[in-house]
């Protein structure tokens, strides 16, 4: 045997040993978890589509868990996919998704996976997982308002905020001017003031970054940082996915309200959410109260927006996208087996001369009324059902890790996403 062959054999043996050690470690880990969490039940998750899914969310409702497994302990459980632990969390404060939440990073076409939920009936035993989502709200304390500007003070993260009456745009009170939320792909914020517009933080990393944004004022995140930047111009437009009412030829954002209260309902490793209540939205002769719930999960660009309405029955709720001459408009009404969407793609980012940026709103076909436009925005009018409405929105920046870099790929991604929303994974206990 030559020296070269001996070297290759040595490397091969070393690789086999490392792999065996890793597999043994995984097996021992799974065995240890089963011992620590002795009770269990199984859940079958099926992908009904003939296409691979990435980042498939799996939700086990608190109501179903209590009904089927009354001794399940939400403070001491793990989820295993075979011998592999799947990061999960239990949502306590989220009114729309209370219960166990996890994300399967990939699911093959038509595949069924059997997950095992292990738990112990008493005590607490939390698990630490890499953080892949975040929601936060930060405002200044220790200063004071003068002429609707906040002077002095330092930023402090809070779980909730009743917006002071003094707050307007550029009051220097709320860090980056509103709540923020992100996944390992993209970040968002909305202005928690009379503008109520939704903006995008493009990310160049999978790490959580919002805690860095706006610490030194409003200007820094408008330029490219190590983590990314604010990539979308909002101005008087709908930005991406901003809620509005279409009246008198224009999409009217929630500009005039009596009060606003925003709450970070979940800030977990795989799912984060924010609830905001708008009281006394005066629009088209109505005085509405709006309950807005937004959430994001690991591995996705999608924000899910669920809206509740009280105090009136508006003929429409509208949303949409900023108009930008550099971006081409694409629309689909949706139909059987796929959601509809309104989208734009082009060099519309705020980074220098502009990078490719795709933005979109996806909606249920049965809610669709019409596509229209106003001076600042491409608009889709939607019909609430039972005083409720839901839709998704997203942004895809070419500089994100493994980002979408051309229009054709963006449209393929949109069509795939539209099918996935119409055909969610099926979960059976």
C-alpha positions as CSV (number, residue, x, y, z in Angstrom):
1,X,0.0,0.0,0.0
2,X,1.4,3.4,-1.0
3,X,1.8,6.3,1.5
4,X,-1.0,8.1,-0.4
5,X,-3.3,5.2,0.0
6,X,-2.4,4.8,3.7
7,X,-3.2,8.5,4.3
8,X,-6.6,8.1,2.6
9,X,-7.4,5.1,4.6
10,X,-6.4,6.9,7.8
11,X,-8.7,9.9,6.9
12,X,-11.5,7.5,6.0
13,X,-11.2,5.6,9.4
14,X,-11.2,8.9,11.2
15,X,-14.3,10.0,9.4
16,X,-16.1,6.8,10.2
17,X,-15.2,7.1,13.9
18,X,-16.4,10.7,14.0
19,X,-19.7,9.7,12.3
20,X,-20.2,6.8,14.7
21,X,-19.5,9.0,17.7
22,X,-22.0,11.6,16.4
23,X,-24.7,8.9,15.9
24,X,-24.0,7.5,19.3
25,X,-24.3,11.0,20.8
26,X,-27.7,11.5,19.1
27,X,-28.9,8.1,20.2
28,X,-27.9,8.7,23.8
29,X,-29.4,12.2,23.7
30,X,-32.8,10.7,22.5
31,X,-32.6,8.0,25.1
32,X,-31.9,10.5,27.8
33,X,-34.8,12.7,26.7
34,X,-37.2,9.7,26.8
35,X,-36.0,8.9,30.3
36,X,-36.4,12.5,31.5
37,X,-39.8,12.9,29.8
38,X,-41.4,9.4,30.4
39,X,-44.9,10.1,29.1
40,X,-45.5,10.4,25.4
41,X,-48.0,10.5,22.5
42,X,-47.5,10.6,18.7
43,X,-48.7,13.1,16.1
44,X,-48.8,12.4,12.3
45,X,-47.9,15.4,10.1
46,X,-48.7,15.1,6.3
47,X,-47.7,17.3,3.4
48,X,-50.8,17.0,1.1
49,X,-48.9,18.7,-1.8
50,X,-46.9,17.0,-4.5
51,X,-44.1,19.5,-3.9
52,X,-41.4,19.7,-1.2
53,X,-42.1,22.2,1.6
54,X,-39.5,24.2,3.5
55,X,-40.2,25.4,7.0
56,X,-43.6,23.7,7.5
57,X,-45.3,25.0,10.6
58,X,-46.9,22.5,12.9
59,X,-49.4,23.6,15.5
60,X,-51.0,21.5,18.3
61,X,-53.8,23.6,19.9
62,X,-54.0,23.9,23.6
63,X,-57.7,22.9,23.4
64,X,-57.0,19.6,21.6
65,X,-54.1,18.8,23.9
66,X,-56.2,19.3,27.0
67,X,-59.0,17.2,25.5
68,X,-56.9,14.3,24.4
69,X,-54.1,14.4,26.9
70,X,-55.3,16.2,30.0
71,X,-52.1,15.4,31.9
72,X,-49.8,16.9,29.3
73,X,-47.5,19.4,31.0
74,X,-46.7,22.5,28.9
75,X,-43.8,23.3,31.1
76,X,-41.9,20.1,30.6
77,X,-42.0,18.5,27.1
78,X,-39.9,17.8,24.1
79,X,-40.7,16.8,20.5
80,X,-38.8,14.1,18.7
81,X,-38.7,13.3,15.0
82,X,-37.4,9.8,15.2
83,X,-34.2,10.3,17.2
84,X,-33.9,14.0,16.4
85,X,-35.1,16.6,18.8
86,X,-37.2,19.3,17.0
87,X,-37.1,22.8,18.5
88,X,-40.5,23.7,19.8
89,X,-42.3,26.1,22.2
90,X,-45.6,26.4,24.0
91,X,-47.5,29.6,23.3
92,X,-49.2,30.9,26.5
93,X,-50.2,34.5,25.6
94,X,-50.9,34.3,21.9
95,X,-54.7,34.3,21.5
96,X,-54.7,32.8,18.0
97,X,-52.1,30.1,18.4
98,X,-52.1,28.9,22.0
99,X,-50.4,25.5,22.3
100,X,-47.4,23.7,21.0
101,X,-45.7,25.2,18.0
102,X,-42.8,23.8,16.0
103,X,-41.4,24.0,12.4
104,X,-40.2,21.1,10.3
105,X,-37.4,22.5,8.1
106,X,-38.2,20.2,5.1
107,X,-41.1,17.9,4.1
108,X,-40.9,15.7,1.0
109,X,-43.8,15.7,-1.5
110,X,-46.8,13.8,-0.1
111,X,-44.7,12.7,2.9
112,X,-46.0,11.8,6.4
113,X,-43.8,12.2,9.4
114,X,-44.6,10.8,12.9
115,X,-43.5,13.0,15.7
116,X,-43.4,11.9,19.3
117,X,-44.2,14.4,22.1
118,X,-42.5,13.4,25.3
119,X,-43.5,15.0,28.6
120,X,-43.4,14.6,32.4
121,X,-46.6,15.2,34.3
122,X,-45.1,17.4,37.0
123,X,-42.5,20.1,37.4
124,X,-40.7,22.3,35.0
125,X,-37.9,21.4,32.5
126,X,-37.3,23.9,29.8
127,X,-35.1,23.4,26.7
128,X,-32.8,26.0,25.2
129,X,-33.0,26.3,21.4
130,X,-31.3,28.6,18.9
131,X,-33.5,31.7,18.5
132,X,-34.9,31.9,15.0
133,X,-37.6,34.4,15.6
134,X,-37.9,37.6,17.7
135,X,-40.5,40.2,18.5
136,X,-39.7,43.3,20.5
137,X,-40.9,46.7,21.5
138,X,-38.5,49.3,23.1
139,X,-39.1,52.9,24.2
140,X,-37.2,55.5,26.2
141,X,-37.5,56.0,30.0
142,X,-35.9,58.6,32.2
143,X,-36.6,61.6,29.9
144,X,-39.5,63.8,29.1
145,X,-41.7,65.0,26.3
146,X,-41.2,68.6,25.0
147,X,-43.2,69.7,22.0
148,X,-44.0,66.1,21.2
149,X,-40.3,65.1,21.1
150,X,-38.8,62.9,23.8
151,X,-35.7,64.5,25.3
152,X,-33.1,62.4,27.2
153,X,-33.6,58.9,28.6
154,X,-32.5,55.5,27.5
155,X,-34.2,52.7,25.6
156,X,-35.8,49.9,27.6
157,X,-37.5,46.8,26.1
158,X,-41.1,46.3,27.3
159,X,-43.8,43.7,26.9
160,X,-46.6,46.2,26.2
161,X,-47.2,49.9,25.6
162,X,-50.2,52.2,25.6
163,X,-48.9,54.8,23.2
164,X,-48.7,58.2,24.9
165,X,-50.8,60.9,23.4
166,X,-47.7,63.0,22.8
167,X,-46.3,60.5,20.3
168,X,-46.2,61.4,16.6
169,X,-43.8,60.6,13.8
170,X,-40.2,61.1,14.7
171,X,-40.8,61.7,18.4
172,X,-37.6,59.9,19.4
173,X,-39.5,57.9,21.9
174,X,-39.9,54.4,20.5
175,X,-36.8,52.7,19.1
176,X,-37.2,52.4,15.3
177,X,-40.6,54.0,15.8
178,X,-42.6,50.8,16.6
179,X,-42.7,47.1,17.3
180,X,-40.4,44.9,15.3
181,X,-40.5,41.2,14.5
182,X,-38.2,38.9,12.5
183,X,-37.3,35.4,11.4
184,X,-33.9,34.1,10.3
185,X,-34.7,35.4,6.8
186,X,-36.2,38.9,7.2
187,X,-37.3,41.6,9.7
188,X,-40.3,43.9,9.8
189,X,-41.5,46.9,11.8
190,X,-44.6,49.1,11.8
191,X,-44.9,52.7,12.8
192,X,-46.8,52.8,16.1
193,X,-48.2,56.3,15.5
194,X,-50.6,58.0,13.1
195,X,-48.8,56.6,10.0
196,X,-49.3,52.9,10.9
197,X,-47.3,51.7,7.9
198,X,-45.3,48.5,7.7
199,X,-41.6,48.5,6.7
200,X,-38.9,45.9,6.0
201,X,-35.5,45.3,7.5
202,X,-33.5,43.3,5.0
203,X,-31.0,41.0,6.7
204,X,-27.6,39.7,5.6
205,X,-27.4,37.2,8.4
206,X,-29.6,34.5,9.9
207,X,-29.0,35.8,13.4
208,X,-31.5,37.9,15.3
209,X,-30.6,41.5,14.7
210,X,-33.5,43.8,15.8
211,X,-31.9,44.4,19.2
212,X,-29.2,46.3,17.3
213,X,-31.4,48.5,15.2
214,X,-32.0,52.1,16.2
215,X,-29.9,52.2,19.3
216,X,-28.1,55.3,18.0
217,X,-31.0,57.0,16.4
218,X,-33.1,56.8,13.2
219,X,-30.3,57.3,10.6
220,X,-28.0,54.3,11.1
221,X,-30.4,51.6,9.8
222,X,-31.1,53.5,6.6
223,X,-27.5,52.7,5.6
224,X,-26.1,49.2,5.1
225,X,-24.9,47.7,8.5
226,X,-23.2,44.4,9.3
227,X,-26.6,42.9,9.8
228,X,-28.6,44.6,7.0
229,X,-30.7,47.7,6.7
230,X,-34.1,49.2,6.2
231,X,-34.7,48.4,2.5
232,X,-38.2,49.8,1.8
233,X,-39.5,53.3,1.3
234,X,-42.9,53.6,2.9
235,X,-43.7,57.3,3.0
236,X,-47.5,57.9,2.4
237,X,-47.9,54.4,0.8
238,X,-49.0,51.0,2.2
239,X,-45.4,49.9,2.3
240,X,-45.9,46.1,2.4
241,X,-49.2,44.7,3.9
242,X,-50.3,47.8,5.8
243,X,-54.0,47.7,6.8
244,X,-56.3,50.3,5.3
245,X,-59.8,51.1,4.1
246,X,-60.3,52.1,0.5
247,X,-62.6,55.1,0.4
248,X,-62.9,58.1,-1.9
249,X,-60.3,56.7,-4.3
250,X,-57.6,56.2,-1.8
251,X,-56.3,53.6,0.6
252,X,-56.6,55.2,4.0
253,X,-54.3,53.9,6.7
254,X,-55.4,53.9,10.4
255,X,-54.3,57.5,10.8
256,X,-57.0,58.9,13.2
257,X,-57.5,56.8,16.4
258,X,-58.4,57.5,20.0
259,X,-55.7,55.2,21.4
260,X,-53.4,52.3,20.6
261,X,-52.1,49.5,22.8
262,X,-49.4,47.1,21.5
263,X,-48.4,43.8,23.3
264,X,-45.6,41.4,22.6
265,X,-47.6,38.2,22.9
266,X,-44.8,35.7,22.0
267,X,-41.1,36.0,21.6
268,X,-40.0,32.4,21.2
269,X,-37.3,30.4,19.3
270,X,-39.6,29.4,16.4
271,X,-42.6,31.7,16.7
272,X,-43.1,35.3,17.7
273,X,-46.2,37.5,17.6
274,X,-47.6,40.9,18.4
275,X,-51.1,42.1,19.2
276,X,-52.1,45.7,18.7
277,X,-55.5,47.2,19.6
278,X,-56.6,50.3,17.8
279,X,-59.5,52.1,19.5
280,X,-61.7,54.7,17.7
281,X,-60.4,54.5,14.2
282,X,-62.4,57.2,12.4
283,X,-62.9,56.3,8.8
284,X,-65.7,56.8,6.2
285,X,-68.2,57.9,8.9
286,X,-67.4,54.9,11.1
287,X,-65.8,54.6,14.5
288,X,-64.0,51.2,14.5
289,X,-62.0,49.2,16.9
290,X,-59.4,47.0,15.3
291,X,-57.6,44.0,16.8
292,X,-54.4,43.3,14.9
293,X,-52.4,40.1,15.4
294,X,-49.2,39.5,13.5
295,X,-46.9,36.5,13.7
296,X,-43.9,35.0,12.0
297,X,-42.3,31.6,12.3
298,X,-38.8,30.2,11.8
299,X,-37.5,29.7,8.3
300,X,-40.1,31.9,6.5
301,X,-40.4,35.4,5.1
302,X,-44.1,35.4,5.7
303,X,-45.9,37.6,8.2
304,X,-49.4,36.4,9.0
305,X,-51.8,39.2,9.8
306,X,-55.2,38.4,11.4
307,X,-57.6,41.2,11.9
308,X,-60.7,41.5,14.0
309,X,-63.2,44.4,13.6
310,X,-65.8,45.9,16.0
311,X,-68.0,49.0,16.0
312,X,-69.0,48.8,12.4
313,X,-69.1,46.8,9.2
314,X,-66.8,48.3,6.6
315,X,-67.5,47.3,3.0
316,X,-63.8,46.6,2.5
317,X,-60.5,46.4,4.2
318,X,-57.6,47.1,1.9
319,X,-53.9,46.4,1.8
320,X,-51.1,46.5,-0.7
321,X,-47.7,47.7,-1.7
322,X,-45.8,50.9,-2.4
323,X,-45.7,52.0,-6.0
324,X,-42.1,52.2,-7.3
325,X,-41.3,52.9,-10.9
326,X,-38.3,50.5,-10.7
327,X,-40.5,47.5,-9.8
328,X,-42.9,45.5,-12.0
329,X,-46.4,44.7,-10.8
330,X,-47.8,41.1,-10.7
331,X,-51.3,40.1,-9.7
332,X,-53.2,36.8,-9.3
333,X,-56.8,36.4,-8.1
334,X,-56.1,32.9,-6.8
335,X,-58.5,30.0,-7.1
336,X,-58.9,26.4,-6.3
337,X,-55.8,25.2,-4.6
338,X,-53.9,28.5,-4.4
339,X,-54.2,31.9,-2.7
340,X,-54.1,35.1,-4.7
341,X,-51.4,37.7,-4.5
342,X,-50.4,41.2,-5.4
343,X,-46.6,41.6,-5.8
344,X,-43.8,43.8,-7.2
345,X,-40.2,43.0,-8.1
346,X,-37.3,45.1,-9.1
347,X,-34.4,47.3,-8.0
348,X,-36.6,49.0,-5.4
349,X,-34.5,48.6,-2.3
350,X,-33.0,51.6,-0.5
351,X,-29.4,50.3,-0.7
352,X,-27.4,52.6,-2.9
353,X,-28.6,52.4,-6.5
354,X,-31.0,49.7,-5.4
355,X,-30.9,45.9,-5.1
356,X,-33.5,43.6,-6.3
357,X,-36.4,43.4,-3.8
358,X,-39.6,41.5,-4.1
359,X,-42.6,42.3,-1.9
360,X,-46.0,40.7,-1.9
361,X,-49.4,40.3,-0.2
362,X,-51.2,37.0,-0.4
363,X,-54.9,36.6,0.3
364,X,-57.7,34.0,0.3
365,X,-59.5,34.0,-3.1
366,X,-62.9,34.1,-1.4
367,X,-62.0,37.4,0.2
368,X,-60.9,39.1,-3.0
369,X,-62.9,42.1,-4.2
370,X,-60.7,43.9,-6.7
371,X,-57.2,45.2,-7.5
372,X,-57.0,49.0,-7.7
373,X,-54.6,51.8,-7.2
374,X,-54.1,55.2,-5.7
375,X,-51.4,57.9,-5.9
376,X,-49.0,56.0,-3.7
377,X,-49.9,52.3,-3.7
378,X,-50.9,49.2,-5.6
379,X,-54.0,48.1,-3.7
380,X,-56.1,45.0,-3.2
381,X,-59.5,45.4,-1.7
382,X,-60.7,42.5,0.5
383,X,-64.0,41.6,2.0
384,X,-64.1,40.8,5.8
385,X,-66.0,37.7,6.7
386,X,-67.7,37.6,10.1
387,X,-65.9,40.8,11.1
388,X,-62.6,39.1,10.5
389,X,-59.9,39.1,7.8
390,X,-56.5,37.4,7.4
391,X,-53.7,37.7,4.9
392,X,-50.0,37.3,4.6
393,X,-47.2,39.5,3.4
394,X,-43.5,39.1,2.6
395,X,-40.3,40.7,1.4
396,X,-37.4,38.9,-0.4
397,X,-34.1,40.9,-0.6
398,X,-31.4,39.6,-2.9
399,X,-28.7,40.2,-0.3
400,X,-30.2,38.0,2.3
401,X,-28.4,34.6,2.8
402,X,-29.3,32.5,-0.3
403,X,-31.5,35.4,-1.4
404,X,-33.7,35.4,-4.5
405,X,-31.9,37.3,-7.2
406,X,-34.2,37.4,-10.2
407,X,-37.8,38.0,-11.1
408,X,-38.5,34.5,-12.5
409,X,-37.3,32.8,-9.3
410,X,-39.4,35.2,-7.2
411,X,-42.6,34.4,-9.1
412,X,-41.9,30.7,-8.8
413,X,-41.5,31.2,-5.0
414,X,-44.7,33.2,-4.9
415,X,-46.7,30.5,-6.8
416,X,-45.3,27.8,-4.6
417,X,-46.1,29.8,-1.4
418,X,-49.7,30.4,-2.7
419,X,-50.2,26.7,-3.1
420,X,-48.8,26.0,0.4
421,X,-51.1,28.5,2.1
422,X,-54.1,26.9,0.4
423,X,-52.9,23.4,1.4
424,X,-51.4,23.5,4.9
425,X,-49.8,20.5,6.5
426,X,-52.4,18.1,8.1
427,X,-51.9,17.2,11.7
428,X,-53.5,14.2,13.4
429,X,-53.1,13.0,17.0
